[in-house]
Amino acid sequence: MIAETININFSKNKWQSAEWQEVRNPRFNYPGVMIQKDDHIVNKTPDVSAEEVFKKHCVDVFASMVMKRKFESDIITISSEMSFDYNMAPLIVIAENLGKNAEGIPEYREHYEIVLFNEGINIWRYSYTDGKLSWELAAFVKHEFLPQKRYELKVNIKDFNKSRLMTVECDGIEFGLQDKGLPKSFYAGITGCEGRNRFYNFKVNLEQKNQK
């Protein structure tokens, strides 16, 4: 295997924001942003309790960004160390392509979300038709995750049995999704939504099968 590893530390002055682009969700008409802290970044939320953020502001704290580089390899592993307040919901996002809204800002179309929350991990598959997103729960696992605890969420994508396989690992659990729609080439990044979410790093490992 020939491997390339990208290792990004979201601590202050440790990463290059120019390598990333903000991406909006067509469902939400507001500019969510990530705020820099000493050893992490966090989606912008009102200065209220974690419980109040979720109960009163969960639909207006969405912030997402992906690396500007598109990834393509036989085997791709993406991971991020993250934490949440109250009960949800930091996630890793992958998107084969991006669209643009009326202001020319990048916007999600078809994409996948791998979501960490207090009761487990969900994989959501999003479709885009006639200017609207729809979504379905493609896979899930139940597991207790605790607020304000750091977890490394890891996503591996590769060819499998004439299809594509996504394997997700976190906190000693592992589960998978076989889906022909999983792209070979895609943008990857992070999203904070529904609550206050922290991200400490972002890693991508690219592996190519040995060529004879």
MILO-437733 format. One record per residue: residue in one letter; x, y, z of N, C-alpha, C in turn. Coordinates in steps of 0.05 Angstrom, whole numbers, padded with zeros to 5 digits, always signed. Atoms other than C-alpha are relative to their C-alpha. Example, Ala and Ser with C-alpha at 12.3 -4.5 7.8 and 13.67 -1.06 7.14 Angstrom:
2
A+00018-00024+00000+00246-00090+00156+00018+00024+00000;S-00016-00024-00001+00273-00021+00143-00015+00022+00014;
This chain:
212
M+00016-00024+00000+00000+00000+00000+00017+00025+00000;I-00013-00026+00000+00022+00071-00015-00019+00019+00015;A+00018-00016-00017-00006+00118+00038+00008+00029+00001;E-00003-00029-00006-00015+00193+00046-00017+00006+00024;T+00015-00006-00024-00036+00220+00113-00002+00031+00003;I+00005-00029-00006-00067+00289+00127-00008+00001+00029;N+00005-00002-00028-00066+00308+00200-00003+00030+00008;I+00005-00028-00006-00099+00374+00220-00008+00003+00029;N+00005-00007-00028-00098+00402+00291-00016+00026+00001;F+00016-00024-00001-00154+00451+00304+00006+00019+00023;S-00008-00019-00020-00117+00486+00360+00006+00027-00012;K-00006-00027+00010-00105+00561+00354+00027+00001-00013;N-00025-00004+00016-00052+00578+00301+00012-00027-00010;K-00010+00025+00008-00044+00504+00284-00011-00010-00027;W+00013+00009+00025-00087+00498+00221-00005+00023-00018;Q+00003-00021+00020-00099+00536+00157-00030+00001-00009;S+00029-00002+00007-00172+00559+00149-00003+00003-00030;A+00002-00004+00029-00157+00576+00076-00002-00027-00015;E+00002+00026+00012-00154+00501+00062-00029-00011+00002;W+00027+00009-00005-00228+00495+00082-00020+00020-00012;Q+00022-00017+00010-00294+00522+00055-00025-00006+00016;E+00026+00002-00013-00359+00536+00091-00020-00012-00020;V+00021+00011+00017-00417+00495+00063-00026+00002+00016;R+00025-00003-00013-00489+00510+00079-00019-00023-00007;N+00021+00019+00004-00549+00465+00084-00025+00014-00012;P+00023-00014+00012-00608+00485+00038-00024+00003+00019;R+00023-00001-00019-00655+00473+00098+00002+00024+00018;F-00004-00021-00020-00625+00530+00138+00011+00025-00014;N-00007-00025+00014-00622+00602+00113+00015+00019+00018;Y-00016-00017-00017-00567+00630+00157+00029-00009-00002;P-00029+00006+00003-00490+00633+00157+00012-00011+00025;G-00013+00012-00023-00467+00584+00210+00030+00002-00003;V-00029-00003+00001-00394+00592+00229+00013-00016+00023;M-00016+00013-00021-00340+00556+00270+00016+00022+00014;I-00015-00019-00017-00307+00595+00327+00025-00013+00010;Q-00026+00011-00009-00234+00586+00344+00003+00003+00031;K-00007+00000-00028-00217+00567+00416+00029-00009+00002;D-00028+00006-00003-00149+00550+00446+00008-00027-00012;D-00008+00026+00009-00149+00476+00431-00021-00014-00018;H+00021+00011+00017-00210+00466+00386-00015+00022-00014;I+00019-00018+00012-00262+00498+00342-00028-00010+00008;V+00027+00006-00009-00336+00500+00360-00020+00016-00017;N+00020-00015+00015-00399+00518+00322-00012+00022+00017;K+00010-00023-00015-00426+00586+00341-00028-00005+00011;T+00026+00004-00013-00483+00582+00391-00005+00024+00018;P+00006-00021-00019-00519+00632+00436+00013-00006+00027;D-00014+00003-00026-00486+00644+00504-00021-00007+00021;V+00020+00010-00019-00537+00603+00542+00009-00029+00007;S-00007+00027-00009-00536+00534+00576-00002-00019-00024;A+00000+00020+00021-00524+00472+00534-00029-00011-00004;E+00027+00010+00003-00595+00448+00548-00017+00020-00015;E+00016-00020+00014-00625+00514+00525+00008+00003-00030;V-00008+00000+00028-00583+00513+00461-00016-00021-00015;F+00014+00022+00014-00614+00446+00443-00030+00005-00001;K+00029-00002-00001-00685+00462+00465-00012+00024-00014;K+00010-00024+00012-00691+00532+00437+00014+00009-00025;H-00016-00010+00023-00637+00540+00384+00011-00022-00018;C-00013+00022+00015-00624+00471+00354-00002+00002-00030;V+00002-00003+00029-00647+00493+00285+00015+00024-00011;D-00015-00024+00010-00603+00555+00281+00029+00001+00010;V-00028+00001-00008-00534+00531+00303+00017-00017-00019;F-00014+00017+00019-00515+00490+00242+00024+00015-00012;A-00025-00010+00012-00443+00502+00219+00015-00023-00012;S-00013+00022+00013-00406+00460+00169+00022+00010-00019;M-00022-00007+00019-00341+00461+00129+00013-00026-00009;V-00014+00022+00011-00304+00414+00084+00027+00010-00011;M-00025-00007+00013-00233+00413+00058-00005+00006-00029;K+00004-00007+00028-00227+00446-00010+00010-00022-00019;R-00010+00022+00016-00188+00386-00035-00020-00023-00001;K+00017+00023+00003-00228+00328-00062+00017-00025+00002;F-00015+00024-00006-00205+00259-00039-00009-00023-00018;E+00005+00024+00016-00199+00197-00083+00022-00020+00005;S-00019+00020-00005-00165+00132-00065-00014-00027+00002;D+00013+00027-00003-00177+00056-00062-00012-00003+00028;I+00009+00001-00028-00184+00061+00014+00004+00027+00013;I-00001-00026-00013-00200+00125+00051-00010-00002+00029;T+00008-00001-00028-00202+00133+00127+00000+00029+00009;I+00004-00027-00010-00229+00197+00157-00005-00002+00030;S+00006+00000-00029-00228+00212+00232+00001+00028+00011;S+00000-00026-00013-00241+00269+00278-00006-00005+00030;E+00005+00001-00028-00237+00277+00353-00019+00023+00006;M+00022-00019-00003-00300+00312+00377-00014-00004+00027;S+00016+00003-00024-00346+00325+00436-00025+00017-00003;F+00025-00015+00001-00416+00352+00448-00009+00007+00028;D+00014-00007-00025-00455+00387+00503-00028-00010-00001;Y+00028+00009-00003-00521+00360+00528-00004-00027-00014;N+00004+00027+00012-00537+00306+00476+00005-00003-00029;M-00006+00003+00029-00519+00321+00403+00010+00026-00012;A-00004+00023+00018-00493+00324+00348+00022+00007-00020;P-00022-00004+00019-00423+00331+00318+00001-00023-00020;L+00001+00021+00021-00412+00293+00253+00022+00004-00020;I-00017-00001+00023-00367+00276+00195-00018-00001-00024;V+00016-00001+00024-00395+00293+00127+00017-00007-00025;I-00013+00004+00025-00377+00267+00058-00020+00007-00023;A+00017-00009+00022-00404+00296-00007+00015-00003-00027;E-00013+00003+00026-00388+00275-00078+00003+00026-00015;N+00000-00026+00013-00405+00344-00106-00014+00020+00018;L+00014-00022-00014-00427+00412-00079-00014+00017-00021;G+00014-00019+00016-00477+00460-00107+00006+00028+00010;K-00002-00027-00010-00485+00535-00095-00028+00011+00004;N+00026-00014-00004-00541+00577-00067-00002+00025-00017;A+00004-00024+00016-00568+00642-00096+00023+00020+00003;E-00022-00018-00005-00510+00680-00065+00027-00011-00009;G-00025+00012+00009-00458+00633-00095+00016-00014+00021;I-00014+00014-00022-00440+00601-00028-00004-00030-00004;P+00002+00029+00003-00425+00526-00031-00023-00011+00018;E+00024+00011-00014-00485+00484-00010-00001-00030-00005;Y+00001+00029+00003-00496+00410+00001-00022-00009-00019;R+00020+00014+00016-00532+00366-00049-00001-00029+00011;E-00001+00027-00010-00527+00290-00045+00025-00003+00019;H-00022+00003-00018-00484+00273+00016-00007-00020+00022;Y+00004+00018-00023-00475+00227+00077+00009+00014+00025;E-00008-00011-00026-00472+00247+00150+00004-00024+00019;I-00006+00021-00020-00440+00202+00203-00001+00015+00027;V+00007-00017-00022-00469+00230+00267+00003-00013+00028;L-00004+00008-00028-00447+00222+00340-00021+00014+00017;F+00017-00013-00019-00499+00234+00394-00002-00018+00025;N+00000+00013-00026-00516+00212+00465-00009-00029+00000;E+00011+00027+00001-00553+00149+00444+00013-00019-00021;G-00013+00017+00020-00507+00123+00389+00012+00015-00023;I-00010-00012+00025-00484+00137+00318-00020-00007-00022;N+00017+00003+00023-00528+00148+00257+00015+00006-00025;I-00009-00007+00027-00511+00146+00183-00024+00009-00015;W+00022-00011+00016-00558+00191+00144+00009+00004-00029;R-00004-00003+00029-00562+00189+00068-00019+00021-00011;Y+00016-00023+00010-00585+00254+00035-00002-00001-00031;S+00005-00004+00028-00615+00262-00034-00009+00028-00006;Y+00008-00027+00007-00629+00326-00072-00016+00000-00026;T+00018+00001+00023-00688+00333-00120-00017+00025+00000;D+00017-00024+00003-00723+00395-00147+00005+00021+00021;G-00008-00021-00018-00684+00441-00102-00005-00006+00030;K+00005+00007-00028-00700+00403-00037+00015-00025+00008;L-00013+00024-00011-00663+00355+00007-00020-00019+00012;S+00015+00020-00015-00693+00290+00031+00021-00019+00012;W-00020+00016-00014-00659+00240+00077-00013-00025+00012;E+00009+00025-00012-00663+00170+00104+00022-00011+00018;L-00019+00012-00018-00630+00133+00161+00011-00026-00013;A-00011+00023+00015-00583+00085+00124+00011-00021+00019;A-00011+00019-00020-00551+00052+00186+00002+00014+00027;F-00003-00011-00027-00545+00061+00261+00010-00021+00019;V-00007+00018-00022-00517+00032+00324-00007+00015+00026;K+00007-00012-00026-00541+00044+00396+00024-00004+00019;H-00023+00000-00019-00487+00062+00447-00002+00026+00016;E+00001-00024-00017-00482+00110+00505+00025+00017-00004;F-00021-00019+00002-00439+00171+00491-00006+00023+00020;L+00004-00019-00021-00428+00222+00546+00006+00029-00009;P-00006-00028+00007-00431+00298+00540+00027+00009+00012;Q-00025-00012-00008-00366+00337+00546+00023-00020+00002;K-00022+00019+00001-00324+00275+00534+00010-00002-00029;R-00011+00001+00026-00277+00271+00475+00000-00028-00011;Y+00001+00025+00014-00288+00215+00425+00012+00003-00027;E-00010+00000+00027-00252+00197+00361-00019-00017-00017;L+00018+00013+00019-00302+00181+00306+00016-00006-00026;K-00016+00008+00023-00270+00141+00249-00017-00013-00021;V+00016+00010+00022-00299+00127+00180+00019-00011-00022;N-00016+00012+00020-00268+00079+00130-00018-00007-00024;I+00016+00005+00025-00293+00074+00057+00018-00014-00020;K-00016+00015+00019-00270+00023+00006-00019-00016-00018;D+00016+00018+00017-00294-00022-00051-00005-00026+00015;F+00007+00025-00013-00330-00085-00029-00021-00015-00016;N+00019+00018+00013-00364-00142-00067-00016+00015-00021;K+00012-00015+00022-00378-00100-00129-00018+00023+00009;S+00015-00022-00012-00405-00045-00084+00020+00017+00015;R-00017-00017-00017-00377+00004-00032-00008-00006+00029;L+00004+00006-00028-00369-00007+00042+00010+00022+00018;M-00008-00019-00020-00368+00044+00098+00000-00014+00027;T-00002+00011-00027-00343+00021+00166+00005+00023+00020;V-00002-00022-00020-00351+00066+00227+00009-00012+00027;E-00010+00009-00026-00313+00059+00292+00000+00024+00020;C-00001-00020-00021-00318+00097+00358-00004-00013+00027;D+00003+00009-00028-00308+00081+00432-00003-00030+00002;G+00000+00029-00002-00296+00007+00420-00022-00014-00015;I+00021+00013+00016-00356-00005+00375+00006+00003-00030;E-00005+00000+00029-00356-00019+00300-00025-00010-00014;F+00022+00010+00016-00411-00025+00248+00004+00010-00029;G-00005-00007+00027-00418-00018+00173-00025+00004-00017;L+00021-00005+00019-00460+00002+00113+00011-00007-00028;Q-00007+00006+00028-00456-00029+00043-00019+00016-00018;D+00017-00018+00016-00481+00021-00009+00015+00007-00026;K-00012-00006+00026-00466+00026-00083+00002+00030-00005;G+00000-00029+00004-00480+00101-00078+00023+00014+00013;L-00023-00013-00013-00419+00115-00035+00020+00008-00021;P-00017-00009+00022-00375+00158-00079+00029-00009+00002;K-00029+00006+00001-00304+00141-00101+00017+00025+00005;S-00014-00025-00003-00284+00214-00100-00019+00019+00014;F+00019-00017-00015-00312+00264-00050+00015+00021+00017;Y-00009-00019-00020-00304+00324-00005-00006-00011+00028;A+00004+00010-00027-00298+00310+00069+00004+00023+00020;G-00002-00021-00020-00308+00353+00131-00016-00006+00025;I+00014+00002-00025-00345+00366+00195-00024+00018+00002;T+00023-00016-00005-00411+00393+00218-00007+00000+00030;G+00011-00002-00027-00435+00418+00286-00029+00009-00003;C+00029-00007+00002-00511+00420+00294-00015-00009+00024;E+00020+00007-00021-00569+00416+00343+00009+00007+00028;G-00010-00007-00027-00524+00434+00402+00028+00012-00003;R-00027-00011+00001-00455+00459+00420+00020-00023-00004;N-00017+00022+00008-00402+00416+00386+00029+00009-00003;R-00028-00007+00001-00326+00417+00392+00015-00020-00018;F-00017+00017+00018-00275+00390+00341+00029+00007+00006;Y-00028-00003-00009-00202+00379+00361+00020-00006-00022;N-00018+00006+00022-00172+00350+00298-00016-00012-00023;F+00012+00013+00024-00186+00321+00229+00022-00014-00015;K-00021+00016+00012-00147+00265+00196-00012-00015-00024;V+00007+00015+00024-00150+00233+00127+00024-00018-00007;N-00021+00018+00009-00110+00171+00107-00009-00012-00026;L+00005+00010+00027-00107+00151+00034+00018-00023-00006;E-00016+00024+00006-00085+00081+00013-00006-00009-00028;Q+00003+00011+00026-00074+00054-00057+00009-00029+00000;K-00008+00028+00002-00072-00020-00073+00026-00002-00015;N-00026+00003+00014-00004-00044-00095-00004-00005-00030;Q+00002+00004+00029+00004-00038-00170+00023-00017-00010;K-00021+00018+00010+00041-00094-00206+00012+00011-00026;
